[in-house]
């Protein structure tokens, strides 16, 4: 640092004389001198300390040609024939053939170096490599790496049976020689084998060692955890092998089969997923989920006949299963075989009648524009299942939406809702539908709009009496007043609602959205303090940022909402609508793909649009487009 190089050199040379056996002093001296002088210094050091490996390595580094480097290292090896470091440095300078010759000498000089044996085996032909590894095992009976290398060698030749035999023999041999290898170390070796492209070796290691040291009662839990841990490290084949071993010991454990199915769905191929589902269905024929998922996968792949055959087998094992019947109906329905679907539903009503079977029967007729048949089926269903609220809802909707709008259809719809409210007084959706029907009586040529609002208001007040502290009913009442132009009454109702249910995310989000612009920031801050993890509140705040063109903040909050509740379709639609306005094609496609993967089923606006008859049978992507477009149209109107 002081720039006095000459003095430093003089001082270090004195050091070499005073401390002639210090390797570090000689190396520092070489560093401070010119290259030619350094060579002379290192030659003197080597004569003084012939076993100083670092001296030789530094001397080799100073040479510019491979031939002179080799000469230095060979001289070093003459003095230090058991130095692994020197052998490795010398071998790295050679081509494959010369390296093989050097390694052959190296394993004789240092027979306990596993690296040398493995390197030699890699350079040899298959037959010679086997001989090398057999010799290595004799010299290193407690070294598992040699056995694993032998298994990998056999795998490279497609000798699958030999792989299992070698690993089994390895475990027994290591035990015999008292080599301590823990279960965790074996699993680490399995993951390393997979990473090196030897999945069969990985599976063999798992098969022979995953049960070592695990108590009988802890096996299932421990193996499930092991599989998850391997998967988290991207060791898919290892995780698959662990689950395969687990399932061989616990073939009727539903949770393990579900874990295996999940692995194949996310990391496997369609054929590997089908194999696992087929095995699961065979082992657990009374568990419908495996039959249904397998049939769905085949249907999505365009193999409709195969899907039908799978469901036929499912029927044999589960003749009274509602999910199997409905899956068969859905298959025919979605593929346009309406008459087949109708026949299946008729059989289902006879052999395995349930409320959902009757509801789906009515829905089919409604979609086929047969409202009278649909209503008849609902009446049949309600005789058997008088407390199934969805049939009352559907009956009211068919009468109010599908039949001509007159007093007769209004009365029929009213009767459905009235009967439903008598049998299901705690069903909030029924109260809301009945209220909306009364609000719109003028559309049926009966009474005035104001009379309808009055009747609807009375219904909602009665609903709140029977269902205390229900945010959905409060929101419906508030919106009714806003639609009727009674803003002051709506504000009063909101205040009462928040007093009764101060921690309702639905109410807080509604309050943010409907408040005057100047109050929205303060309302947002208060709502976030009360409900920091409610997706509706988060979405409402994100919408405010979007309206103010604070796009980065808006995107961050929308993303937070969909992460908090991926099943909330409204959050996905608002995020997608935002990206359509402020994002790029890339961000739009990413949001759409994530939404398709999440398959949301909840959300007020999402359900309203998705469940409308015009959108029946549409994909998640098409529904996302429809809901997002509805949101954008609404924003333009505002």
Buried (B, 14 or more C-beta within 10 A) or exposed (E): EEEEEEEBBEEBBEBBEEEEEBBEBBBBBBEBBEEEBBBEBBEBBBEBBBEBBBBBBBBBEBBEEEEEBBEBBEBBBEBBBEBBEBBBBBBEBBEEEEBBEBBBBBBEBBBEBBBBBBBBBBBBEEEEBBEBBEBBBEBBBEBBBBBBBBBBBBBBEEBEEBBBEBBBBBBEBBEEEEBEBEBEEBBBBBBBBBBEEBBBBBBBBBBBBBBBEBEEEEBBEBBBEBBBBBBEEEBBBBBBBBBBBBBEEBBEBBEBBBBBBBBBBEBBEEEBBBBBBBBBBEBBBEBBBBBBBBBBBBBEEEBBEBBBEBBEBBBEBBEEBBBBBBBBBBBBBEBEBEEBBBEBBEBBBEEBBBBBBBBBBBBBBBBEEBBEBBBBBBBBBBEEBBEBBBBBBBBBBBBBBBBEBEEEBBEBBBBBBBBBBEBBEEBBBBBBBBBBBBBBBBEBEBBEBEEBBBBBBEBBEBBBEEBEEBBBBBBBBBBBBBBBEBEEBBBEBBEBBBEBBEEBBBBBBBBBBBBEEEEBBEBBEBBBEBBEEBBBBBBBBBBBBBEEEBBEBBBEBBBBBBEBBBBBBBBBBBBBBBBBBBBEEEBBEEBBEBBBEBEBEEBBBBBEBBEEEEBEEBEBEEBBBBBBBBBBEEEEEE
